[in-house]
Amino acid sequence: MADKPKNVASLFGDVEASLSRFLLRFLDRPEDVQDVMQEAYLRVYEANASSKIRAPVAFLYKTAKNLALNERARHHNSKTSMVGDFDELSATFTERSAEFEAAVAEELSRALKALEQLSPRVRQVYILRKVHGLSQKETAEYLGISESTVEKHVAKGLSTLMRLRQDD
């Protein structure tokens, strides 16, 4: 594989529609499909950059399925645990310690510095998708760009932010 990233991007483009339908079988919320697909793409991209994947389509589907099942379990667990922990959670928010406030401020500062490392367009797309929760289609329409460009910008943003976080 001479140009690994191009091959993975091409692979993803070829199976995007069928992978989306496949993931709908595992996810309760259709809005999670694009996020799981992007995360799967990023993981396959990174794995392909470090070693040769023998069956990239199978690897992509398996990765996506595992992520979808994890997301489904996380979403299910958060719904049930939220009810049981409501009183405890309420007390936590009213009794924040100075250490907690400092830790939150530090984490927010690091996140903002990392976002500043992204190019302006990638940062704009990333914030619309991940902070404001716009769908891929809504983001594309809002910015007047294609959905595939939105997808590529989010993947690039995720990749850069993950690399910066590892460097910390």
Backbone hydrogen bonds, N-H to C=O, Kabsch-Sander energy under -0.5 kcal/mol:
donor,donor_aa,acceptor,acceptor_aa,energy
4,K,2,A,-0.5
7,N,3,D,-1.9
8,V,4,K,-2.3
9,A,5,P,-2.6
10,S,6,K,-2.7
11,L,7,N,-2.5
12,F,8,V,-2.7
13,G,9,A,-2.2
14,D,10,S,-1.9
15,V,11,L,-1.6
16,E,12,F,-1.1
19,L,15,V,-3.0
20,S,16,E,-2.2
21,R,17,A,-2.0
22,F,18,S,-2.3
23,L,19,L,-2.5
24,L,20,S,-1.4
25,R,21,R,-0.6
25,R,22,F,-1.2
26,F,23,L,-1.5
27,L,23,L,-1.7
32,D,29,R,-2.2
33,V,30,P,-1.4
35,D,31,E,-0.5
36,V,32,D,-2.5
37,M,33,V,-2.7
38,Q,34,Q,-2.4
39,E,35,D,-2.3
40,A,36,V,-2.6
41,Y,37,M,-2.7
42,L,38,Q,-2.5
43,R,39,E,-2.3
44,V,40,A,-2.6
45,Y,41,Y,-2.9
46,E,42,L,-2.5
47,A,43,R,-2.5
48,N,44,V,-2.7
49,A,45,Y,-1.7
50,S,46,E,-1.2
51,S,47,A,-1.9
54,R,52,K,-0.6
59,F,55,A,-2.6
60,L,56,P,-2.5
61,Y,57,V,-2.5
62,K,58,A,-2.7
63,T,59,F,-2.6
64,A,60,L,-2.7
65,K,61,Y,-2.6
66,N,62,K,-2.5
67,L,63,T,-2.4
68,A,64,A,-2.6
69,L,65,K,-2.7
70,N,66,N,-2.3
71,E,67,L,-2.7
72,R,68,A,-2.7
73,A,69,L,-2.4
74,R,70,N,-2.8
75,H,71,E,-2.8
76,H,72,R,-2.5
77,N,73,A,-3.1
78,S,74,R,-2.3
79,K,75,H,-1.7
80,T,76,H,-1.8
81,S,77,N,-2.6
82,M,78,S,-1.6
83,V,79,K,-0.9
84,G,80,T,-1.2
85,D,81,S,-1.8
86,F,83,V,-0.9
89,L,85,D,-2.9
90,S,86,F,-2.6
91,A,87,D,-2.1
92,T,88,E,-2.1
93,F,89,L,-2.0
94,T,90,S,-1.3
95,E,91,A,-1.3
96,R,93,F,-0.5
101,E,97,S,-2.2
102,A,98,A,-2.3
103,A,99,E,-2.4
104,V,100,F,-2.5
105,A,101,E,-2.3
106,E,102,A,-2.4
107,E,103,A,-2.4
108,L,104,V,-2.5
109,S,105,A,-2.2
110,R,106,E,-2.3
111,A,107,E,-2.3
112,L,108,L,-2.5
113,K,109,S,-2.3
114,A,110,R,-2.3
115,L,111,A,-2.4
116,E,112,L,-1.8
117,Q,113,K,-0.7
117,Q,114,A,-1.1
118,L,115,L,-1.4
123,R,119,S,-2.9
124,Q,120,P,-2.3
125,V,121,R,-2.6
126,Y,122,V,-2.8
127,I,123,R,-2.6
128,L,124,Q,-2.2
129,R,125,V,-2.3
130,K,126,Y,-3.2
131,V,126,Y,-0.6
131,V,127,I,-1.6
132,H,127,I,-2.4
134,L,128,L,-2.5
139,T,135,S,-2.5
140,A,136,Q,-2.3
141,E,137,K,-2.6
142,Y,138,E,-2.6
143,L,139,T,-2.3
144,G,140,A,-1.4
145,I,140,A,-2.0
150,V,146,S,-1.9
151,E,147,E,-2.6
152,K,148,S,-2.4
153,H,149,T,-2.6
154,V,150,V,-2.6
155,A,151,E,-2.4
156,K,152,K,-2.5
157,G,153,H,-2.7
158,L,154,V,-3.1
159,S,155,A,-2.5
160,T,156,K,-2.6
161,L,157,G,-2.9
162,M,158,L,-2.7
163,R,159,S,-2.2
164,L,160,T,-2.6
165,R,161,L,-2.3
166,Q,162,M,-2.1
167,D,163,R,-1.6
168,D,164,L,-0.9
